[in-house]
C-alpha cells in the first residue's frame, strides 16, 4: 500500500472526524444502527467519498430510510464546516446492511 501524502493524511483526519461525529449522532437517533464506515480514494477526494451507515437488519434499515436525506444534509453541512464542498450530497451517504468487509 502506498504511503499517504501530508495532504491525504489531513483529508483522512477530516473524514474520520466527521464520520465519528455522525456515527455518534446516528447511534443515538437511528434505531438498529451498528456502525458508520467510509470508503474514499484520496486522489479523487471529495468526489470519491462514500459514508455508509450499517444497520443490523432489513426492518431497521427500512424504518430509517425516510431519514436518509436528513443525514445526507448533515454530512454535507459537516464537510462544508471543514471547508470541503460536496457537489451532490446524495452520492456520499447511504444506508446499508453491508459491513466494510462485505
FENVENGI-V728153 format. One record per residue. N is the residue number from 1. RES is the residue in three letters. PHI is phi in degrees with one decimal (none if undefined). NEAR is the number of other C-alpha atoms within 8 Angstrom. Layout:
n: [N:N]
res: [RES:RES]
phi: [PHI:PHI]
near: [NEAR:NEAR]
This chain:
n: [1:2:3:4:5:6:7:8:9:10:11:12:13:14:15:16:17:18:19:20:21:22:23:24:25:26:27:28:29:30:31:32:33:34:35:36:37:38:39:40:41:42:43:44:45:46:47:48:49:50:51:52:53:54:55:56:57:58:59:60:61:62:63:64:65:66:67:68:69:70:71:72:73:74:75:76:77:78:79:80:81:82:83:84:85:86:87:88:89:90:91:92:93:94:95:96:97:98:99:100:101:102]
res: [UNK:UNK:UNK:UNK:UNK:UNK:UNK:UNK:UNK:UNK:UNK:UNK:UNK:UNK:UNK:UNK:UNK:UNK:UNK:UNK:UNK:UNK:UNK:UNK:UNK:UNK:UNK:UNK:UNK:UNK:UNK:UNK:UNK:UNK:UNK:UNK:UNK:UNK:UNK:UNK:UNK:UNK:UNK:UNK:UNK:UNK:UNK:UNK:UNK:UNK:UNK:UNK:UNK:UNK:UNK:UNK:UNK:UNK:UNK:UNK:UNK:UNK:UNK:UNK:UNK:UNK:UNK:UNK:UNK:UNK:UNK:UNK:UNK:UNK:UNK:UNK:UNK:UNK:UNK:UNK:UNK:UNK:UNK:UNK:UNK:UNK:UNK:UNK:UNK:UNK:UNK:UNK:UNK:UNK:UNK:UNK:UNK:UNK:UNK:UNK:UNK:UNK]
phi: [none:-73.7:-69.5:-77.5:-75.1:-60.9:-64.0:-66.0:-65.5:-65.7:-63.3:-62.2:-63.2:-62.4:-65.1:-61.4:-60.8:-65.9:-62.5:-63.2:-64.5:-68.3:-63.5:-61.4:-64.6:-63.0:-63.5:-75.2:-103.3:-110.6:-67.6:87.1:-76.0:-91.8:-161.7:-117.1:-133.9:-138.1:-132.1:-153.8:-106.6:-62.0:-73.9:-114.4:-67.1:-91.7:-61.5:-92.0:-67.2:-135.2:-100.4:-122.7:-96.9:-93.2:-112.8:-76.1:-155.0:-63.6:-63.2:-70.5:-63.8:-63.4:-68.3:-86.4:-53.2:-61.2:-88.9:-56.6:-60.4:-59.7:-73.2:-64.5:-66.4:-63.3:-62.2:-59.2:-64.5:-65.8:-70.0:-63.2:-62.4:-90.7:91.7:-115.1:-99.3:-97.2:-66.5:-129.5:-60.8:-69.9:-85.2:-107.3:-142.9:-135.1:-100.7:-148.5:-97.9:-80.2:-94.7:-63.2:-96.2:-79.9]
near: [2:3:4:7:6:6:7:10:9:8:9:9:8:9:8:8:8:11:12:9:8:11:11:8:8:9:12:7:6:8:8:10:12:9:9:12:11:10:8:10:8:10:5:8:9:10:7:11:11:11:12:11:14:14:15:10:8:8:6:12:14:8:7:10:8:7:7:10:8:7:9:12:9:9:12:11:8:9:12:10:7:7:6:8:8:11:5:6:11:8:7:12:13:11:11:10:10:8:8:6:4:4]
